[in-house]
Amino acid sequence: MMITEDTLRKCAYLSTSQVEKILNKFYPDDRIIMSTFLGINNSGQFCYSITYYDTIEGKNLQSMVFVYRDKSGEIFADY
């Protein structure tokens, strides 16, 4: 699988607000405090480390979010 230049431009180095907006397609209530682009995994997904506030634990936690394009070219993000 080849990662095109267009996909690189649209999925790498997204701002925190951009990652949150894309993630909100599946998770409309999730809020991200900070995100950092880590790299591209073996599946061609763009990996971001995120920090978010967990209301259940009452503290900031970290997770990873994977940004990808589907066959139609639309950009999505998931945990």
Steps between C-alpha positions, in 0.01 A plus 500: 500500500638838404433810709446785258632853536141623534435264791822614668396865469152432638580254782847580634567784742137581576432750776333383819174666398513327160555158658212566740268607216578185301463280811162662574351329191487180710534646851315834507552565872875430518732794567875501449733720703815430298613282210836407350563331167704183561526340156334258262424142598531188282136538391560849362317672785638824643556458873450786748564493872222692675435637846141534618316561825322190629192602699471159667856494633510877542840546341682538170571172320685406183398282210571454131280602210540364148414728206432344160328555167233264372465394136292808421776725638312613812716534812405319820656443842451224753657367816 
